[in-house]
Amino acid sequence: SLTVLQALEDGLRRAAADPSVKAILICGENGQFSAGADIRGFSSPTRQGRALGPVVSLIESSRKPVVAAIEGFALGGGLEVALGCHYRIAHVKARMGLPEVTIGLLPAAEGTQRLPRLIGVPAALEMITTGRHIPAAEALKLGLVDEVVEENTVEAAIDLANKV
């Protein structure tokens, strides 16, 4: 939603400007990272100049390490947010994918560029063209996530942020 995009952008800018912040953690609420955009918003007459792509680019260009703590689903725009992060930690039950193709859309926040750079063209093409949701263990094998944990994903992401 526009509210989430604005909050994410504002939080990133505040963290970047605060010298006491050494790393940034992006996580969802209530055990969910992000199931992506609400497609009802695509037909909104005004999006107030907000788009996910520039926010993901802001994440990627951060001089401070940005870690995604993925629980539940990271789908569509949610996965694209995670792809912009420098590191990704996933809960063992997490699932990731770019399902937009199943309704005739392509990922629009540069996921089609970031995913192949991260996991290679063949695996990325399969994910992009089928919309298949992959489990955390497969994401780890592909190099999509840096670590899979069975317990507290946020704590694991904080530990990783402290290491880097």
Buried (B, 14 or more C-beta within 10 A) or exposed (E): EBEBBEEBBEEBEEBBEEEEEEBBBBBBEEEBBBBBBEEEEEEEEEEEEBEBBBBBBBBBEBEBBBBBBBBBBBBBBBBBBBBBBBBBBBBBBBBBBBBBBEEEBEBBBBBBEBBBEBBEEEBBEEBBEEBBBBBBEBBBEBEBBBBBBEEEBBEBBBBBBEEE
